[in-house]
Amino acid sequence: MVLSSRIFCAHFIIINSLLLLSCHMVFGTPTDIFCLKSIKDSLQDPYGYLKSSWDFNNNTEGFICKFTGVECWHPDENKVLNLKLSNMGLKGQFPRAIRNCSSLTGLDLSINKLSGTIPSDINVLLEYVTNLDLSSNDFSGTIPVNLANCSYLNILKLDQNRLSGTIPGQFSTLTRLKTFSVSSNLLTGPIPNLKQQVSADSYSNNPGLCGPPLPVCQAPSSKSNSAVIAGAAVGGVTVGALVIGIGLFFFVRRVSVIKKEEDPEGNKWARSLKGTKGIKVSMFEKSVSKMKLSDLMKATNNFSNVNIIGSGRTGTMYKAVLDDGTSLMVKRLQESQHSEKEFLSEMSTLGAVRHRNLVPLLGFCLAKKERLLVYSFMSKGTLHDQLHPAEGQSTLEWPIRLKIAIGAAKGLAWLHHSCNPRILHRNISSKSILLDSDFEPKISSFGLARLMNPIDTHLSTFVNGEFGDLGYVAPEYTRTLVATTKGDVYSFGVVLLELVTGERPTHMAKAPETFKGSLVEWITELSSSSELQTAIDESLVGNGCDHELFQFLKVACNCVSLNPKERPTLFEVYQFLRAIGSRYNFTTEDEILVPTDIGDAGNLDELIVAREENN
């Protein structure tokens, strides 16, 4: 017994020591600096991207976060989140020093001239990787089996290299893998059975691959073997190359024909619902005519890609036009592990949620594994599309932008303060604010975060390394992974900054080329240098509303304060914005219960003083 106890204690001490060492490695920022130094030294940089930006003669906290291609967990902490070195003309082999970036979740080395093999111990080098893109390089050799041990992988792109051999069958254990591509390589053998459906395009230009979604694998006959031997003996390498070329031509052509015949609209999933078209759509509003799944499929052209009007972490939105001309929106939810009972429970709650500034949920439909939600159609699309059109500049004038901000704040404040139970949005962005024909804002996707798996909500921002979405996420969430009302306030503050500056949450047009941070970080830098007014959208300035613009910017800055306790509540944000827009008569007195005694909308400065006194 004594010996057993001693062994147990020894094991306990060893395990705890290893845990402490592990924590030190994950959170020890000096290793990240060493990591980037070593990568810079190991790669040839003919165009000087790293040489000009990666300057290590700096001791300030967070200095590496401003390097080209480097994204940190927090701008004031030397801890690398993502490394994006795409299309820089880099040469050399896979940088093994990447192991020292111990908190890394995303690595993009695509479109370079890297060669050699992918390390066999890549799972050790990239222990927490979720997004790995090595496409469009010159990597050769086999695909490492140990990639299957990178269990957090969401995205894996290995296309356009010279990889040979088979795709490891162990990849079937990658349960989180959503995007996978190995096209244009020299791979052979059967395709493994992945958890997520992958299109034939992801395997194209690999003449030796077979199995779904490609043609089935067939054992070579003795006749074909004799032909190959005879051809090799008579024609040698030249004939062999010719045979492969001809085979490749017909293979690619066959895949193209199959895709065109089987999935011309990119909606193969919808046609898998055959036999369920008679399922009824559960409607929450009696004013809406009764519908079946067949009506939704007809109205969306069988959920054709042409009908897609938006997509995000919660799902894809389709425009639907009924026979009577009525336009609706149908959202196909991302696959969830929640049970049907849990889904129906959430629907009963969300179906009862009604507010002027929320997109009405009209109904839902369950068909096999598919979960479809039916909404009223918003003719002006998303705020994001209005602020950041594909071509030209936004034509939204200041009164319209202010109206949108007030209405959106009103809807969000109702979710936080008057809805029972209280609803956290968790995915607020300019894409989640829709606009009707009168530019009245409607909040979409509210309450859907609870229906998603954790990896499909805010957590996916970090798991997938999508920095565009990261621009909306409160900094404390990266540490706690806990959604709060103040996190929603921060996200809405970023939307307010978009409205007043006209800039995107990342990649700001006005910011210097060397600046790689977010919109919030850029605004923070300007506020410290007394140049904050230069951030305001120039098209709004000089139209008699400059004072309103600066007040609005002040409210936005309060919302994105690094300290959550310093941020106002969404009800207070609504009150502040009402005060700014009091001369426009945008709002009506309804639907929001006053949670604090800070008075009616009046002078903004008085409201801020009242808030500080209450705090």
C-alpha positions, -999 to 999 in steps of 0.1 A, spaced: 0 0 0 28 24 9 46 16 -24 14 22 -43 8 55 -26 44 66 -34 39 56 -70 6 75 -72 23 106 -56 52 104 -81 28 101 -110 7 130 -96 38 152 -94 50 143 -129 16 150 -144 12 183 -127 47 193 -138 38 185 -173 6 205 -171 25 235 -158 51 232 -185 23 229 -211 6 260 -198 39 278 -199 44 268 -235 9 278 -245 9 312 -229 47 320 -230 50 349 -255 88 348 -258 85 316 -276 62 333 -302 89 359 -309 115 332 -313 91 314 -336 88 343 -360 125 350 -359 133 314 -368 107 314 -396 121 346 -411 156 331 -410 146 297 -425 127 311 -456 140 329 -486 121 362 -490 129 374 -525 104 402 -525 112 414 -490 78 411 -474 92 397 -442 124 417 -443 106 450 -445 79 443 -419 93 418 -394 116 441 -373 125 425 -340 144 456 -327 114 464 -304 106 454 -269 71 468 -266 43 443 -257 24 433 -288 49 446 -314 48 414 -334 11 418 -338 17 446 -364 39 424 -386 26 416 -421 6 384 -420 6 381 -382 -27 381 -362 -25 379 -324 -50 368 -298 -48 403 -284 -31 434 -299 -12 440 -267 2 405 -263 29 387 -283 8 356 -288 2 345 -324 -33 334 -333 -30 332 -371 -1 333 -396 -11 343 -431 19 344 -455 0 338 -487 13 349 -521 47 363 -509 70 343 -532 85 326 -502 110 297 -510 123 269 -488 109 240 -469 81 238 -444 93 259 -414 96 235 -385 101 265 -362 64 270 -363 62 247 -333 73 276 -311 42 295 -320 24 275 -293 -10 292 -295 -13 292 -332 -47 280 -347 -43 291 -383 -15 287 -409 -17 299 -445 14 294 -466 -5 291 -499 6 305 -533 43 304 -526 73 284 -539 78 261 -509 91 226 -516 102 194 -500 78 172 -480 52 180 -454 67 170 -420 55 136 -408 52 150 -373 31 179 -384 6 172 -356 33 180 -331 44 211 -349 8 224 -352 -9 209 -321 -39 232 -321 -42 240 -358 -78 244 -371 -71 261 -405 -41 248 -426 -36 260 -462 -5 247 -480 -21 249 -515 -3 262 -547 32 253 -536 57 226 -548 54 202 -519 60 166 -528 60 131 -512 30 116 -494 3 132 -472 14 126 -436 -8 102 -418 -3 122 -386 -24 150 -401 -53 129 -389 -41 136 -353 -47 173 -358 -82 167 -344 -92 204 -344 -89 208 -381 -118 226 -398 -101 235 -430 -73 216 -449 -61 227 -483 -34 208 -500 -43 213 -537 -20 223 -565 12 206 -552 30 174 -563 18 151 -535 17 114 -544 5 82 -528 -29 78 -512 -51 100 -490 -47 85 -455 -78 66 -445 -74 79 -410 -88 113 -422 -122 98 -416 -116 105 -379 -114 143 -385 -150 150 -373 -146 188 -374 -133 189 -410 -156 212 -431 -133 221 -461 -109 197 -477 -91 199 -510 -64 179 -527 -70 187 -563 -42 189 -589 -18 165 -573 -5 130 -582 -26 111 -557 -39 75 -562 -62 50 -546 -96 52 -529 -110 83 -513 -115 79 -475 -150 82 -461 -150 117 -446 -175 129 -420 -184 160 -442 -195 157 -478 -168 169 -501 -174 178 -538 -157 160 -567 -139 193 -575 -119 189 -543 -103 157 -558 -101 167 -595 -69 164 -615 -57 133 -596 -58 106 -623 -54 78 -598 -81 86 -573 -114 68 -572 -145 62 -550 -174 85 -541 -178 113 -552 -156 101 -581 -163 70 -601 -161 37 -581 -128 19 -578 -123 -11 -600 -97 -38 -598 -74 -39 -628 -81 -68 -652 -53 -91 -665 -60 -78 -699 -54 -42 -689 -22 -52 -670 -9 -69 -702 -17 -38 -722 2 -17 -698 32 -40 -698 32 -42 -736 28 -5 -739 57 1 -716 79 -23 -735 71 -9 -769 66 28 -763 86 34 -731 82 65 -711 68 86 -740 38 63 -747 32 60 -709 30 98 -706 7 100 -736 -16 73 -721 -17 92 -688 -24 125 -706 -53 110 -726 -67 93 -695 -65 126 -675 -83 144 -703 -112 120 -704 -113 118 -666 -116 155 -661 -142 156 -688 -162 128 -672 -161 145 -638 -173 177 -654 -202 159 -672 -211 141 -640 -212 173 -620 -232 190 -647 -258 162 -649 -260 154 -612 -257 189 -596 -262 217 -621 -274 242 -595 -251 232 -567 -281 220 -546 -276 183 -544 -286 183 -507 -320 197 -516 -327 169 -541 -318 144 -514 -351 154 -497 -371 134 -522 -401 118 -506 -403 146 -479 -419 173 -501 -452 167 -485 -440 178 -450 -458 208 -437 -441 241 -428 -451 250 -392 -462 286 -393 -464 311 -364 -486 337 -381 -521 329 -393 -519 357 -419 -493 336 -438 -508 309 -461 -502 273 -452 -472 258 -469 -454 225 -475 -418 218 -481 -426 215 -518 -438 251 -519 -404 262 -504 -385 242 -529 -405 256 -558 -401 291 -545 -363 288 -543 -358 268 -575 -350 238 -554 -326 259 -533 -305 268 -563 -272 287 -556 -286 315 -578 -312 322 -550 -286 326 -522 -287 361 -508 -264 356 -478 -245 331 -457 -229 331 -423 -220 310 -393 -256 300 -386 -265 290 -422 -273 300 -457 -302 324 -467 -322 319 -499 -347 342 -515 -381 325 -521 -409 338 -543 -442 322 -539 -468 317 -567 -487 347 -556 -456 369 -558 -449 371 -521 -412 372 -513 -398 354 -483 -364 344 -470 -355 307 -461 -325 299 -440 -309 265 -441 -293 261 -407 -258 247 -403 -258 211 -392 -263 208 -354 -259 181 -329 -289 193 -309 -319 169 -309 -352 175 -326 -368 180 -292 -343 208 -284 -348 224 -318 -386 224 -314 -383 239 -280 -361 268 -293 -386 273 -322 -415 277 -298 -395 304 -280 -382 323 -310 -416 321 -328 -431 341 -300 -405 369 -302 -419 399 -320 -405 434 -323 -405 461 -349 -367 459 -353 -364 421 -354 -368 400 -386 -400 381 -380 -397 343 -379 -427 331 -398 -422 294 -396 -399 264 -398 -396 230 -413 -379 197 -404 -370 174 -432 -346 145 -426 -315 162 -412 -324 196 -427 -337 225 -406 -353 254 -425 -365 287 -411 -389 310 -429 -386 348 -425 -401 379 -440 -381 393 -470 -360 424 -465 -357 441 -499 -327 463 -491 -305 434 -481 -279 436 -453 -263 468 -438 -229 454 -448 -239 454 -485 -252 489 -482 -221 502 -465 -196 483 -485 -209 478 -520 -189 457 -544 -183 486 -567 -181 523 -557 -188 540 -524 -218 538 -501 -247 562 -510 -262 560 -475 -266 596 -462 -262 604 -425 -299 606 -415 -304 571 -429 -273 557 -411 -285 573 -378 -320 558 -383 -305 524 -388 -283 527 -357 -312 538 -335 -335 511 -348 -309 484 -344 -300 495 -309 -337 495 -300 -342 459 -312 -310 446 -294 -320 465 -263 -353 448 -263 -337 414 -266 -314 422 -236 -338 440 -213 -374 432 -222 -374 398 -237 -382 369 -213 -360 349 -213 -333 374 -222 -316 367 -255 -279 372 -262 -273 376 -299 -235 366 -299 -231 372 -337 -239 409 -342 -223 423 -373 -234 446 -402 -243 413 -420 -269 404 -393 -288 437 -397 -312 436 -426 -331 466 -441 -366 468 -454 -378 490 -483 -378 520 -459 -343 513 -445 -359 502 -412 -334 479 -396 -343 444 -386 -320 422 -365 -316 387 -380 -302 354 -366 -311 363 -330 -314 333 -308 -298 310 -333 -265 308 -314 -281 284 -290 -290 261 -319 -255 259 -332 -227 237 -318 -202 257 -298 -177 255 -327 -203 272 -350 -209 303 -329 -183 328 -317 -159 300 -310 -155 293 -347 -140 328 -350 -109 315 -332 -112 278 -342 -113 288 -379 -91 318 -376 -115 340 -396 -101 374 -387 -129 393 -406 -154 380 -380 -128 385 -352 -131 422 -358 -166 421 -342 -157 399 -312 -150 414 -277 -114 409 -266 -123 393 -233 -141 365 -252 -107 352 -265 -98 345 -229 -131 333 -214 -151 320 -243 -182 332 -224 -208 352 -241 -221 382 -222 -244 413 -228 -213 435 -228 -199 413 -255 -229 421 -276 -224 458 -268 -188 456 -281 -200 439 -314 -226 466 -319 -200 492 -312 -180 479 -342 -212 482 -363 -215 519 -351 -179 525 -361 -187 510 -396 -216 534 -399 -197 566 -390 -164 558 -407 -176 538 -437 -147 514 -431 -148 476 -427 -141 459 -394 -107 449 -408 -86 461 -438 -94 498 -435 -89 519 -466 -77 550 -447 -53 531 -425 -16 529 -435 -6 499 -455 16 487 -427 -13 487 -403 -27 451 -398 -50 456 -369 -88 459 -367 -111 489 -370 -113 492 -332 -75 492 -329 -71 518 -356 -97 541 -339 -79 536 -306 -47 547 -321 -63 578 -336 -80 587 -303 -46 587 -286 -32 610 -312 -61 635 -313 -69 627 -349 -101 608 -343 -122 632 -364 -102 621 -395 -118 586 -392 -153 599 -400 -166 592 -435 -157 622 -457 -190 619 -476 -208 628 -443 -187 658 -433 -198 694 -440 -235 687 -443 -246 705 -411 -244 674 -389 -207 674 -379 -216 677 -342 -239 647 -344 -212 627 -362 -186 633 -334 -212 625 -307 -220 593 -325 -184 584 -328 -180 590 -290 -208 566 -283 -193 539 -306 -159 543 -288 -176 538 -254 -191 506 -267 -158 491 -277 -139 500 -245 -114 472 -236 -129 471 -201 -163 455 -203 -174 473 -171 -168 507 -189 -192 498 -217 -228 511 -215 -258 487 -216 -276 484 -249 -305 503 -234 -282 531 -226 -267 530 -261 -303 533 -275 -309 563 -253 -277 579 -263 -285 575 -300 -320 587 -295 -306 619 -280 -283 624 -310 -312 619 -335 -339 637 -315 -345 663 -343 -353 636 -368 -382 620 -350 -371 585 -359 -384 566 -329 -417 556 -313 -424 551 -276 -430 513 -274 -417 479 -265 -387 487 -243 -390 486 -206 -367 511 -189 -342 491 -168 -325 521 -151 -336 555 -139 -316 576 -163 -345 596 -176 -359 602 -211 -338 609 -241 -324 644 -238 -290 660 -240 -263 633 -246 -239 648 -221 -266 648 -195 -273 611 -202 -236 602 -199 -234 621 -165 -265 603 -153 -250 570 -162 -218 577 -144 -237 587 -113 -257 555 -114 -225 534 -117 
